[in-house]
Amino acid sequence: MSYVKLNSLQSDASSQITNTRTRLRNVYVVAGSSAGYIRIRDGGSTGSVRFEFTTPAVPTESSGFLMVELPKDGILCETSMYVELSNITSSTYVFDGTMSIMELAAGGWLHLTDGAPLELAA
């Protein structure tokens, strides 16, 4: 069995989400009053588009909350993940995380994708 540490980050503007390789697992969106889009780019603001989702216009009296369904393995960004937003009120991204050196030093668990968990001594 393999385990993945997940992180999430909220954004209301185009921005760099990670600076390392990651896999996007879920996207939650509050759409704006006019149609918009989310583009997930690999490698920064001019990187290749890995995923694009068009959001509908939402009347101001309605809730524009959307959950974007992604494939089982998510969307892989090999170098970094950047989100480009247009007419999005708010968005939240759930993506694979990495353990920091501090967490490893504190006796965290390291889970290999093809093996059993390995406990690291503090």
Secondary structure, DSSP 8 states (H G I E B T S, - for coil): -----EEEEEESSSEEEESS-EEEEEEEEEE-SS-EEEEEEESSTTSEEEEEEEE----TTS--EEEE---TT-EEESS-EEEEEESEEEEEEEEE----HHHHHTT-EEE-TTS-EEE---
